[in-house]
Amino acid sequence: MRNNLNPLVRQRGAVILLLALLLPLFIGVSAYAIDVAYFFLVRHQLQNDADAAALAGARHLYDGMTSTPSWTVAEQKAMSAVTFNRAAGAPLQDATVRSGYWNLSEVHPALRTTTAPPAAYEAPAVEVSVSRATGVNGGPVRTIFLNYFGISNQTVQVSAVAGVASPGATRIFPFAVANALFQTYWNASSLPVGPRIDPKTGKPYVFQLTGASGGWVDLSATSNSAGLVNDWLLATEPVLTRVGQEVWPQPGAKASNYKDMSACSAAAKNPANRACEYVYMPILADVQAKTAVPVLAFACMHVLDAAQGQQYILAEMSTQCPVMPGQGLSAFYYGAKSSPALFK
């Protein structure tokens, strides 16, 4: 029998049949896209929570009273911060919090225990791991549409690491310390890392910065300024100096600078005037060079006094300098601390 159906009608029928066959696939792909987007949203929420908790812990690694990181306090603060947050509508109660040393030079570092002294590239840090999994923080994230395809939930897990390292750039005092002297009085192999202790006093060694051991520097020009200390004290917009940046040693001692230094050091009778008692100083390979010299790192110095007549600064190494705003991080730790930052 001859088929008199219009070819167009036959094509329409074929399209309808094809759509009917592909409809489950379209629904499945749409469901997958919606649920995956939701998983990414929850993961983003968890990551923000982990970042905030790690930073909260890192802020308490140093209490300003001791040079030893406050590991227990930092972990407690991080755990407490976790409970302030939610993810996928569920409050967070569970997290894994650890503290230790983080290697800033490795591509894929892991948190190391605190039983051994930190290496040159390691900084104290807090790691926070948060997840939505079975029995944890309300369980796995439930799917919206994939449940109809046999996938009822999905585990989501994230982690963050934050810590305190030496700043890559910060505001420094216009007096440089020779690297050779610094290595003599800084104990990088102690636990914790810190000033070398004088066995006679039980305190950090006290020394004079003068001549080849330390000298005035200009942070921005090659002119011989006689008011370096006052310029630093009166600066309304402090200039940040970065590791590797060149500074200019100033030939010849400036007696007025030593007088100004004494007036704002620990020797000042009025504590309110001790603006230069704890300062960051640049470390240079040669403090007497006649040309520009790159900054190797920053050192935290406790300035006890300065002598105008003999032209020297009396100081000791320290880890008690206040945390200063800075930019970036340095892999080397010399007692100078940056604001808490995310390492991972």
MORAKA-V545693 format. One record per residue. N is the residue number from 0. PHI is phi in radians with two decimals (999 if undefined). Layout:
n=N phi=PHI
n=N phi=PHI
This chain:
n=0 phi=999
n=1 phi=-1.39
n=2 phi=-1.51
n=3 phi=-1.68
n=4 phi=-1.15
n=5 phi=-1.13
n=6 phi=-0.96
n=7 phi=-1.13
n=8 phi=-1.13
n=9 phi=-1.09
n=10 phi=-1.15
n=11 phi=-1.08
n=12 phi=-1.09
n=13 phi=-1.17
n=14 phi=-1.12
n=15 phi=-1.07
n=16 phi=-1.11
n=17 phi=-1.13
n=18 phi=-1.09
n=19 phi=-1.10
n=20 phi=-1.26
n=21 phi=-1.54
n=22 phi=-0.98
n=23 phi=-1.04
n=24 phi=-1.14
n=25 phi=-1.06
n=26 phi=-1.13
n=27 phi=-1.10
n=28 phi=-1.12
n=29 phi=-1.12
n=30 phi=-1.10
n=31 phi=-1.07
n=32 phi=-1.11
n=33 phi=-1.15
n=34 phi=-1.21
n=35 phi=-1.10
n=36 phi=-1.07
n=37 phi=-1.18
n=38 phi=-1.06
n=39 phi=-1.12
n=40 phi=-1.11
n=41 phi=-1.13
n=42 phi=-1.07
n=43 phi=-1.09
n=44 phi=-1.10
n=45 phi=-1.10
n=46 phi=-1.14
n=47 phi=-1.06
n=48 phi=-1.14
n=49 phi=-1.14
n=50 phi=-1.05
n=51 phi=-1.11
n=52 phi=-1.19
n=53 phi=-1.11
n=54 phi=-1.15
n=55 phi=-1.08
n=56 phi=-1.19
n=57 phi=-1.10
n=58 phi=-1.11
n=59 phi=-1.93
n=60 phi=-1.15
n=61 phi=-2.14
n=62 phi=-1.71
n=63 phi=1.46
n=64 phi=-1.87
n=65 phi=-2.27
n=66 phi=-1.55
n=67 phi=-1.48
n=68 phi=-1.02
n=69 phi=-1.53
n=70 phi=-1.03
n=71 phi=-1.11
n=72 phi=-1.09
n=73 phi=-1.07
n=74 phi=-1.14
n=75 phi=-1.11
n=76 phi=-1.15
n=77 phi=-1.14
n=78 phi=-1.12
n=79 phi=-1.10
n=80 phi=-1.15
n=81 phi=-1.04
n=82 phi=-1.25
n=83 phi=-1.47
n=84 phi=-2.03
n=85 phi=-2.35
n=86 phi=-2.56
n=87 phi=0.97
n=88 phi=1.46
n=89 phi=-1.80
n=90 phi=-1.17
n=91 phi=-1.60
n=92 phi=-2.17
n=93 phi=-2.03
n=94 phi=-2.88
n=95 phi=-1.87
n=96 phi=-2.07
n=97 phi=-2.33
n=98 phi=-2.28
n=99 phi=2.97
n=100 phi=-1.89
n=101 phi=-2.02
n=102 phi=-1.45
n=103 phi=-1.37
n=104 phi=-1.69
n=105 phi=-1.49
n=106 phi=-1.29
n=107 phi=-2.25
n=108 phi=-1.34
n=109 phi=-2.25
n=110 phi=-1.14
n=111 phi=-1.83
n=112 phi=-1.14
n=113 phi=-1.66
n=114 phi=-1.28
n=115 phi=-2.06
n=116 phi=-1.04
n=117 phi=-1.21
n=118 phi=-1.37
n=119 phi=-1.05
n=120 phi=-1.76
n=121 phi=-1.82
n=122 phi=-2.31
n=123 phi=-1.14
n=124 phi=-2.64
n=125 phi=-2.17
n=126 phi=-1.95
n=127 phi=-2.16
n=128 phi=-2.02
n=129 phi=-2.24
n=130 phi=-2.58
n=131 phi=-1.97
n=132 phi=-2.47
n=133 phi=-1.01
n=134 phi=1.34
n=135 phi=-2.24
n=136 phi=0.90
n=137 phi=1.53
n=138 phi=1.50
n=139 phi=-1.05
n=140 phi=-1.28
n=141 phi=-1.34
n=142 phi=-1.41
n=143 phi=-1.69
n=144 phi=-1.94
n=145 phi=-1.15
n=146 phi=-1.03
n=147 phi=-1.29
n=148 phi=-1.93
n=149 phi=1.60
n=150 phi=-1.93
n=151 phi=-1.58
n=152 phi=-2.75
n=153 phi=-2.56
n=154 phi=-1.36
n=155 phi=-2.21
n=156 phi=-2.43
n=157 phi=-2.43
n=158 phi=-2.59
n=159 phi=-2.53
n=160 phi=-2.26
n=161 phi=-2.33
n=162 phi=-2.82
n=163 phi=-2.22
n=164 phi=-2.28
n=165 phi=-1.24
n=166 phi=-1.22
n=167 phi=-1.37
n=168 phi=-2.66
n=169 phi=-2.79
n=170 phi=-1.45
n=171 phi=-2.09
n=172 phi=-1.45
n=173 phi=-1.36
n=174 phi=-2.44
n=175 phi=-1.78
n=176 phi=-1.93
n=177 phi=-1.20
n=178 phi=-1.04
n=179 phi=-1.08
n=180 phi=-1.18
n=181 phi=-1.08
n=182 phi=-1.13
n=183 phi=-1.25
n=184 phi=-1.88
n=185 phi=-1.96
n=186 phi=-1.75
n=187 phi=-1.40
n=188 phi=-1.81
n=189 phi=-1.42
n=190 phi=-2.24
n=191 phi=-1.42
n=192 phi=-1.09
n=193 phi=3.11
n=194 phi=-1.08
n=195 phi=-1.28
n=196 phi=-1.64
n=197 phi=-1.36
n=198 phi=-1.10
n=199 phi=-1.28
n=200 phi=-1.93
n=201 phi=1.30
n=202 phi=-2.19
n=203 phi=-1.02
n=204 phi=-1.04
n=205 phi=-1.83
n=206 phi=-2.53
n=207 phi=-1.77
n=208 phi=-1.77
n=209 phi=-2.85
n=210 phi=1.05
n=211 phi=-1.32
n=212 phi=-1.57
n=213 phi=-3.02
n=214 phi=-2.83
n=215 phi=-1.22
n=216 phi=-2.36
n=217 phi=-1.74
n=218 phi=-1.51
n=219 phi=-2.38
n=220 phi=-2.67
n=221 phi=-1.74
n=222 phi=-1.33
n=223 phi=-1.57
n=224 phi=-1.50
n=225 phi=-1.69
n=226 phi=-2.09
n=227 phi=-1.10
n=228 phi=-1.17
n=229 phi=-1.11
n=230 phi=-1.06
n=231 phi=-1.17
n=232 phi=-1.18
n=233 phi=-1.63
n=234 phi=-1.08
n=235 phi=-1.51
n=236 phi=-2.21
n=237 phi=-0.98
n=238 phi=-1.62
n=239 phi=-1.50
n=240 phi=-1.97
n=241 phi=-1.86
n=242 phi=-1.10
n=243 phi=1.67
n=244 phi=-1.25
n=245 phi=-1.54
n=246 phi=-2.19
n=247 phi=-2.05
n=248 phi=-1.02
n=249 phi=-1.77
n=250 phi=-1.16
n=251 phi=1.45
n=252 phi=-1.35
n=253 phi=-1.91
n=254 phi=-1.01
n=255 phi=-1.12
n=256 phi=-1.14
n=257 phi=-1.16
n=258 phi=-1.13
n=259 phi=-1.11
n=260 phi=-1.14
n=261 phi=-1.07
n=262 phi=-1.19
n=263 phi=-2.02
n=264 phi=-1.58
n=265 phi=-1.14
n=266 phi=-1.37
n=267 phi=-1.09
n=268 phi=-1.15
n=269 phi=-1.59
n=270 phi=-0.96
n=271 phi=-1.18
n=272 phi=-1.65
n=273 phi=-1.54
n=274 phi=-1.21
n=275 phi=-1.92
n=276 phi=-1.19
n=277 phi=-2.08
n=278 phi=-2.42
n=279 phi=-1.63
n=280 phi=-2.05
n=281 phi=-1.31
n=282 phi=-1.78
n=283 phi=-2.14
n=284 phi=-1.23
n=285 phi=-2.48
n=286 phi=-1.53
n=287 phi=-1.96
n=288 phi=-1.11
n=289 phi=-1.65
n=290 phi=-2.23
n=291 phi=-1.11
n=292 phi=-2.24
n=293 phi=-1.29
n=294 phi=-1.36
n=295 phi=-1.45
n=296 phi=-2.99
n=297 phi=-2.08
n=298 phi=-2.05
n=299 phi=-1.53
n=300 phi=-2.10
n=301 phi=-1.72
n=302 phi=-1.51
n=303 phi=-1.51
n=304 phi=-3.02
n=305 phi=-2.57
n=306 phi=-1.94
n=307 phi=-1.24
n=308 phi=-1.16
n=309 phi=-1.49
n=310 phi=0.98
n=311 phi=-2.60
n=312 phi=-1.94
n=313 phi=-1.66
n=314 phi=-2.64
n=315 phi=-2.56
n=316 phi=-1.18
n=317 phi=-2.67
n=318 phi=-2.16
n=319 phi=-1.75
n=320 phi=-1.12
n=321 phi=-1.14
n=322 phi=-1.18
n=323 phi=-1.88
n=324 phi=-1.05
n=325 phi=-2.64
n=326 phi=-2.34
n=327 phi=1.25
n=328 phi=-2.30
n=329 phi=-1.88
n=330 phi=-1.29
n=331 phi=-1.73
n=332 phi=-1.91
n=333 phi=-2.17
n=334 phi=1.67
n=335 phi=-1.50
n=336 phi=-2.08
n=337 phi=-1.57
n=338 phi=-1.17
n=339 phi=-0.96
n=340 phi=-2.47
n=341 phi=-1.34
n=342 phi=-1.63
n=343 phi=-2.59
